[in-house]
Amino acid sequence: MSKTLTASRTAVLVCQGRAAADGLVAPDRFADPTAMPLLRPDEREAVEWVRDGTPPRQWRQRVDYETVRASRDMMVPRTVAIDDAVRERPGPQVVILGAGLDGRAWRMPELAGATVFEVDQPASQQDKRERSARLSGRPPAFVPVDFRTERLSAGLAAAGHRAGEATTWVWEGVVPYLTEAEVAATVAEIAAGSGPGSRLVVNFQTPAASIGFGRLLARVLMASTGRSTVWKNEPWRSTWTPAAMGRLLAAHGYAVTRDDALAETAAGLATPVPRRSSLPHSCVIIADRD
């Protein structure tokens, strides 16, 4: 196992986005009361600026404000699409892959009767354990796995996952950081651990030149404040079309039942979030195995 792994910085940004939206954006469809408690005091500062809707004047703070606001606009439709899919078919077992600072095990009452497993690389998971001590309720079973070097099935089996039973898999915000071969290998592992009635909810990015430009712009803006972006050590390695992802899932016994483009999800909210440029290129596919 690599000794250079550190806790994910993008996980913090994602959590900041959810915290900035909680109770303010599409409150009839979106809520995440676990997000703010999972953040440390210094990470909450930019969240409060966004929640107040008052952009700071100082440049460094303004960059942080815009970064968290963009995360908020992405996270609301992404969370709504995934939560809806989980509520429809929670299953007796739920596995959250690359969990980061996900709070579903604590905040979703639909999971109260399920055994929830959170899988993540060891450094990020240790960070999550420390932060989640602030949350009340039954924690998930923590499963440390580096998707790039270790077998998912072995880690889950050791934690008590039953491969022959129905499982709802949540694979959010991870696919872009894996190569195509690593994504395919993970899908094979998921399929091997999926009994009849399983559901896979997978979020991925579609190919688009504008995404690369946006990440470059983010690097330039952050560099202007004397810091590196959260993606410095977490580069994107693959993008997928819905058709290509559907073919991969079908090859492993999963049938796509719904394909949600986040721009459409955002437009359908009673309190619509601004249509950020990245929304049309982020998708959530729901696939079932009967």
Secondary structure, 3 states (H helix, E strand, C coil): CCCCCCCCHHHHHHHHHHHHHCCCCCCCCCCCCCHHHHCCHHHHHHHHHHHHCCCCCCHHHHHHHHHHHHHHHHHHHHHHHHHHHHHHCCCCEEEEECCCCCCHHHHCHHHCCCEEEEEECHHHHHHHHHHHCCCCCCCCEEEECCCCCCCHHHHHHHHCCCCCCCEEEEECCCHHHCCHHHHHHHHHHHHHCCCCCEEEEEEEECCCHHHHHHHHHHHHHHHCCCCCCCCCCCCCCCCCCHHHHHHHHHCCCCEEEEEEEHHHHHHCCCCCCCCCCCHHHEEEEEEEEC
